[in-house]
Amino acid sequence: MKTCLLGLLFLAITVPLHAQDFIPPELSSISISPGSVDVAGSDQNITVTLNLTDDDSGVSYGNIFLYRPDGNFVDSIFFNSSHRTAGSNLNGTYEVTAVVPQYAAPGTWEVQMFVEDDNGNRTDYGSNDTPYPMPGDSNFTVVNAGTQDTTGPQVTLMSITPGTINTGTLGQDITIDMTI
């Protein structure tokens, strides 16, 4: 019994302890360039520059979300280490290009985002989440004196055939017809 206890004590003492990463990455700063785009004639690009830090495992990836002035979601843009322009995954600068579509609604648009580290720790930034380091840095202006397309497509008619299927023994094909 003494040999077994000594063996367990030795094992407990020699196994190295590793700290676990529970702290999510942080956004040090965000800037949007240009601060204003005119989409009356064509799509326009904005560049979102992020300074991100993480204490242990490093920034893995994130998403940028564009919201128009009425609060409706417009687009999601993925970013990862391929967007890093300086530094490391522990303290780096990332540049993400987003397209503001022609005919977009004019006004103040908002960028929301999340960033996640290699251990799955995540921080969300935006209206109802973690505040940005500097209020207002997450906004840009869209100018459009031309045609505005602010209404999404509407499904006016839809049919599914066949109306009943049996998947008890095999998968079945269906056809969906829509008028938009």
C-alpha positions in Angstrom: 0.0 0.0 0.0 2.9 2.4 0.8 4.5 1.7 -2.6 1.2 2.6 -4.4 0.8 5.8 -2.4 4.4 6.9 -3.0 4.0 6.2 -6.7 0.8 8.3 -6.9 2.5 11.1 -4.9 5.5 11.0 -7.3 3.2 11.1 -10.3 1.2 14.0 -8.9 4.4 16.0 -8.3 6.1 15.4 -11.6 3.1 16.1 -13.9 3.5 19.7 -15.1 0.6 22.0 -14.6 -0.4 24.1 -17.6 -2.5 27.2 -17.3 -5.7 27.2 -19.2 -6.8 30.0 -21.4 -10.1 31.4 -20.4 -9.6 35.0 -21.5 -11.1 36.0 -24.8 -9.2 38.2 -27.3 -9.7 42.0 -27.1 -10.1 44.7 -29.6 -7.7 47.6 -28.9 -8.9 49.8 -31.7 -11.0 49.8 -34.9 -10.9 52.3 -37.8 -13.0 52.4 -41.0 -11.6 53.9 -44.2 -13.0 55.8 -45.9 -15.4 57.2 -43.4 -17.9 58.0 -46.1 -18.8 56.3 -49.4 -21.1 57.3 -52.2 -22.9 54.3 -53.7 -25.1 56.1 -56.2 -23.0 55.0 -59.2 -21.4 51.7 -58.0 -20.4 49.4 -55.2 -17.8 50.9 -52.9 -15.2 49.2 -50.6 -14.5 50.1 -47.0 -11.4 48.8 -45.1 -11.9 47.9 -41.5 -8.6 47.9 -39.6 -8.6 46.1 -36.3 -5.9 45.9 -33.6 -6.4 42.7 -31.7 -4.7 41.1 -28.7 -4.9 37.8 -27.0 -3.1 36.7 -23.8 -2.3 33.1 -24.5 -3.5 31.0 -27.5 -3.8 33.8 -30.0 -6.4 35.2 -32.3 -7.9 32.6 -34.5 -10.7 34.2 -36.6 -13.7 36.5 -36.5 -16.4 38.1 -38.5 -17.4 41.7 -39.4 -21.1 42.4 -39.8 -22.5 45.4 -41.6 -25.8 46.9 -40.5 -27.6 49.7 -42.4 -29.3 52.7 -40.6 -32.6 50.9 -40.0 -30.7 48.1 -38.1 -31.1 45.5 -40.8 -28.2 43.1 -41.4 -26.5 43.5 -44.8 -23.3 41.4 -44.9 -20.9 39.2 -43.0 -17.2 39.1 -43.8 -14.9 36.4 -42.3 -11.3 37.2 -41.3 -8.4 35.2 -40.0 -4.6 35.2 -40.0 -4.5 35.8 -43.7 -5.9 39.3 -43.0 -3.1 40.1 -40.5 -0.9 42.9 -41.9 1.4 43.4 -38.9 2.3 41.8 -35.6 1.4 38.3 -34.4 -1.7 36.4 -33.4 -1.1 37.6 -29.8 -0.9 41.3 -30.8 -1.7 42.1 -34.4 -3.3 44.4 -37.0 -5.9 42.9 -39.3 -7.4 44.6 -42.4 -10.8 43.4 -43.7 -12.4 44.7 -46.9 -16.1 45.0 -47.1 -18.3 45.9 -50.0 -21.1 48.4 -49.6 -23.6 47.7 -52.4 -24.8 50.1 -55.0 -28.3 51.4 -54.2 -27.6 51.0 -50.5 -29.6 53.1 -48.0 -27.9 56.4 -47.1 -27.1 57.3 -43.5 -24.9 56.0 -40.7 -24.0 52.3 -40.9 -22.6 50.2 -38.1 -19.9 47.6 -38.0 -20.4 44.9 -35.4 -18.0 42.0 -35.0 -16.7 39.1 -33.0 -13.3 37.7 -32.5 -12.3 34.2 -31.2 -9.0 32.8 -30.0 -7.6 29.3 -30.7 -9.2 27.9 -27.5 -12.7 29.1 -28.4 -12.9 32.1 -26.2 -15.0 34.8 -27.9 -15.7 38.5 -27.6 -18.7 40.1 -29.4 -18.6 43.9 -30.1 -21.5 46.0 -31.1 -24.7 47.7 -30.0 -25.8 45.2 -27.4 -22.4 43.5 -26.7 -19.0 44.6 -25.5 -18.6 48.3 -26.2 -15.9 49.4 -28.7 -12.8 51.0 -27.3 -13.8 54.4 -28.7 -17.6 55.1 -29.2 -18.4 55.9 -32.8 -15.3 54.3 -34.3 -17.6 51.5 -35.6 -19.7 53.7 -37.8 -19.3 55.0 -41.4 -21.5 57.1 -43.6 -23.2 55.9 -46.8 -24.2 58.7 -49.3 -26.7 57.8 -52.0 -28.6 60.5 -53.9 -29.6 58.0 -56.6 -31.9 54.9 -56.6 -32.2 53.2 -53.2 -33.0 49.5 -52.9 -34.0 48.9 -49.3 -36.7 46.2 -49.8 -35.7 42.5 -50.0 -37.1 40.1 -52.5 -40.6 38.8 -51.7 -41.8 35.2 -52.3 -45.2 35.5 -53.9 -45.9 31.9 -54.7 -44.4 28.6 -53.6 -45.2 25.0 -54.3 -43.6 21.7 -53.1 -44.1 18.4 -55.0 -44.8 15.8 -54.1 -47.0 17.0 -51.2 -46.3 13.8 -49.1 -43.1 11.7 -49.0 -42.1 8.5 -47.1 -38.5 8.4 -45.9 -38.9 5.2 -43.9 -36.6 3.2 -46.2 -35.0 5.6 -48.6 -34.4 9.4 -49.0 -36.8 11.1 -51.4 -36.4 14.0 -53.8 -38.7 17.0 -53.7 -39.1 20.0 -56.0 -39.7 23.5 -54.7 -41.0 26.1 -57.2 -41.0 29.7 -56.2 -42.1 33.0 -57.8 -40.1 35.9 -56.5 
